Amino acid sequence: MTTIHEPAVTARADALSVWPASAVESREGELTVGGVPLAEVADRFGTPVYVIDEDEVRERCRTYRHVFPDAEVLYAAKAFLCRAMVHWVAEEGLGLDVCSAGELELAVTTGFPPERIVLHGNAKSPRDLETALRLGVGRVVIDSPSEIARLAAAVGPDGHQKVMVRVVPGISAGGHEKIRTGTEDQKFGLSISDGYAQYAIARILDQPQLELTGLHCHLGSQITGIKPYLAAVRRMVGLMARLHEQHGLALPELDLGGGHGIAYRPGEPALDLTTLARKVRAELAEACAAAGIAVPRLLIEPGRAIAGPAGIALYHVLAVKRTGTHTYVAVDGGMSDNPRPALYGVRYAPRLVGRHSTAAPVPVTVVGRHCEAGDIVAADVELPEDIRPGDLLAVPVAGAYHLSMASGYNLVGRPPVVAVDDGQARLLIRRESLDDIRSRDVGL
C-alpha cells in the first residue's frame, strides 16, 4: 500500500517544497502552517494578510549559525523588520544590518544591542548618522568619499567610530539587472579598478577618530551560484594585501554581504549554504596564505534567505475574467503589498487553500486590484478550473521585500502581519486603516 501511494505523496511534498517546513496539508484543500490553518488566519484577520512562521525564521537563523560557526552573521533588516523579528534574531545570536535611522531606532528601542548593528546606505542622511552615533552603532559602512568628512565631523575630535568601506569588486551576479550591485558604474560602493576605494581608505586612515575594521562588498541579490562569492574573496583579499603593503594595514574583518538566492517555485535552484560556507572558508584561507596576510573574520548579511521562505501572503479572489485565450483571477491585493513582480519579474506559485477542488488545473494569471496593467501577482500559473470569487489563495515565499516595499497606492492600506507558531496565531503588525491614512493628511 505504501508503494501505491508513494507518487502522490511525493507530488504533494514537491508542491510544498518552497513552503515553511511546518506546512502540512491536514486534509484535502486545507493547509496548515505553524499548526494553524491558513483559512482560519484569513477568517480571523482578513485579507490581504502576511503570515510568518516564527519557527521557520528561527531555524534559518540557526542554520546560518551552524554552517558559518566562526563568522558574524548579520540579518539584513531591509528584507523584513518588526519588533518581533528583532527579538527572534537577537535570541538566535545574529547581528543586524540596517539601512536607515528608522530601522536602527526600531531595533535599539526593542532592546537589540547597538554594538551588534551595522549601518549601511549609499546616501546616509544627517539623521541616519546622528542616530547611529547617538545610539552607539557597532560599525558604519562608508559608501562614498564625501561621507568620510561628514562622519568624522559628526564624531568629533574626541570621539571614536568603527567603520568599514564598501568596495565594488567588479563582479556581475544576481537574479535581475536591477539587483546586481557588485558591478562597475552603479550607485553602490567604491571601485577598486578606478582607485576610488584605495583613495577613500587613505582618507579614513587620516581621521584618527575613525577606526577602519575591514572591507565590505555586496554582489547583488538572489544569487544561486557559489563562483561569484569565490571571485569576490580573491579580489577583496587582493586589495587587503595591497593595503598591507602600502600602509602596513592588517584589517581584521571582511564582509561578503548577502544576496543568497532562494527558490520561489518548486524545482527552482537555491544557494547551497553548506557548500558556500565550506568553499568560501577554503578560498579565504588559501588567498590569504598566498598573499601573506592574516585571515580576517568573515561577516555575512542574509536577509531574504531567512525571512523569505518563512512568509506567506493570503488573498481572497474578487473576480474571474476570461478574455481571449487568457483567464485572469483578480485578488484583493496586488502591487501595493508586493511590487516585486512588476519591478523584477519575480514569479510565484500561488495555491488554492480552504477548499478542495477536483477540477483540472488550467493556466491563469493572478492579478491585483490596482490601476496598472503591470499589477500582476503571478503570471501563467495553474489553478483549478473552477476557481471563483470568494476563494482563498496562498502565495508562499512572501516573507521578504513584501511589507518592506509596500506602498500606499490607491490608498488601500498595507496588510497586517500575523505570526504562527505551535498552533497559535498572533498579530505582529496591525492592518493600516483608513483612519491611519486620513490622520497623515493634515492640510487643505
Buried (B, 14 or more C-beta within 10 A) or exposed (E): EEEEEEEEEEEEEEBBBBBBBBBBBEEEBBBBBBBBBBBBBBEEBBBBBBBBBBBBBBBBBEBBBEBBEEBBBBBBBBBBBBBBBBBBBBEBEBBBBBBBBBBBBBBBEBEBEBEBBBBBBBEBEEEBBEBBBBBEBBBBBBBBBEBBEEBBEBBEEEEEBBBBBBBBBBBEBBBBEEBBBBBBEEEBBBBBEEEBBBEBBEBBBEBEBBEBBBBBBBBBBBBBEBEBBBBBBBBBBBBBBBBBEEBEBEBEBBBBBBBBBBBBBBEBEBBBBEEBBEBBBEBBEBBBEEBEBEBBBBBBBBBBBBBBBBBBBBBBBBEBEEEEEEBBBBBBBBBBBBBBBBBBEBBBBBBBBBBEBEEEEBEBBBBBBBEBEEBBBBBEBEBBEBBEEEBBBBBBBBBBBBBBBBEEBBEBBBBBBBBBBEEEBEEBBEBBEEEEBEEEEEEE
